[in-house]
Amino acid sequence: MKMEDIAKLAGVSKSAVSIALNGKPGIGAETRERILKIAKENGYLPKNRALMRDTSSRSITFLVFTNSGIVLEQYYQQPFFRELIQYIEERSRANGYSLVYATVDMRSFEEDIRTLAEEKRGDGVILLGTNLDKRQIEEIAARLTSPLVVLDTCFETLPVHFVQINNIMGAYQAGTYLCGLGHRNIAYIASNIRMRNFDDRRQGFYTALREHSLEIPEANVFSVAPTILSSQEGLKNQLTAYLESGRPLPTAFFCECDYIAISAIKTLGELGYRIPEDVSVVGFDNISESVIVSPELTTVHVEKERMAHLAVDLLIQSIESEPVAKNKIMVDTRFIDRLSSAPPARASTAIT
């Protein structure tokens, strides 16, 4: 049997078969499972053994739980995670480890955790913790017997290695920047899906405003989906209702992530507002799309490469020496001033 035969039986392309056999992201979990099942049932043995991971080689598993919060089934296509994966794979390879992928649907959390623990894939696990809560991470850590590093969140009371963004610092930088430009009537666009990173960003931003004797009234807080790059009807309706109440449009919007910021720019544009002439927009993450959108997005840069390298290095240390003490590593952010922000063009009356 050839790869072409497996592709026909599975109803997919040959490249999809290659991705599944190679253990790489790029196809859905159900498709991957179907391809691997067909290959196994038909005794498929590739001519190029490199397509199948040599179980005797050293490997790191990148574990992701999808369909919960901001992490979608096609997470590897989301800009932030795509960059993280690239840096993790490069660092692993440079240290003599291959990177394999394990994707678990959150709807089968308990069952798949047991399966992962029994299979013990790889020498160690980097767990994407973005959308996971404390209880979930605690349960995963208790089940897995391999060394574990959790990336992109942190729970200080868990005896687990964590590598996270300094979310409070990043949002504080954004708040300080907007206040420094002279903005006083500032709005906050939050994700309607909550997670630890977003809560920390809100804390940092509000802290910066309080230091400048400012508060964000509840009327100036909007809520939208965090994974849509196009304009959002929901945000348009919220802004329209806000303006119809007689309030002046805020002169600046801080958004909890770049997806929300780009969506806000498009939504405000459809309402007839110019960025940054009428209103400034600031995001968080500095994804690749932030320099493609017009105007280019002012945002908080997350050191994704640094985080990925730290996670891989910490995991390899745990694999090779098993340190007793766990580490909580926080990586600082850097503010990026681009074209979507400017001093307020008009006086704005603060809402009380």
C-alpha angles and dihedrals in degrees: 000000000000132000088255089059092051089049091054093047092048094042093235139110124275089246090057089054090051091051092050095048090045093053093233130140119255105094135060123268094247092050092048092050092049093050094048091047092052092047092051095045091052096045093242114188114179119226088223103060089193087078089069118058114247103236090210092061124089115263143173122214119220104207121198132178110207139193093046127100116326096342109094128193089257091049092144088068093054107101098231095049093039090060093046091052092050093053093043092051093048093049093046092050092047088057095048098261128121118220120230127183132229117185120188126189108230089223089070095039100136097043096045094046089058091049093049091049092051095047094045095202115203133347094281142001133235105198119201100226099180096113100027128103129217096266093051094049091046091053093047091049091049093051100044118080095191122087111276137205120183115212129204101014139051139206108188097204096057118093092229135112111257133185113189146163119259089241095169091055094047095052090042088056090052093049093047090049095052092046089049090055089057101256114153104160099062129168131204123216110200132190114256086219110069128213138156095268093055093047090053091049091053090051093051095046094048090048091056092050093049089054086059092047093253133129131191109230117220090249088064094058116094130182130213143158110283100214104054120101096186127076114287124224090208092059091044090055092048093050092046092052090047093053094043089058088067098254119137116244111263112253093226139028125201113201125200092229140008093255089061092044093052090046089049092051090053094044093049089048091055088052089056101257123135122223120249098354094067102018138005123227125199126186139186132235103036095234118184092260091063090081094043097056117085117266097029110251125255103220150148113270116226114205094232095164092051092048092049093049092048092050093050094044093048091049094049090050089052092048095049102036108011099219116213097221120068122224132226107196121189119192118207123231134228126221117234117203111204138152103291093077136060140147113292112277094208139027114272125204112223114234117233 
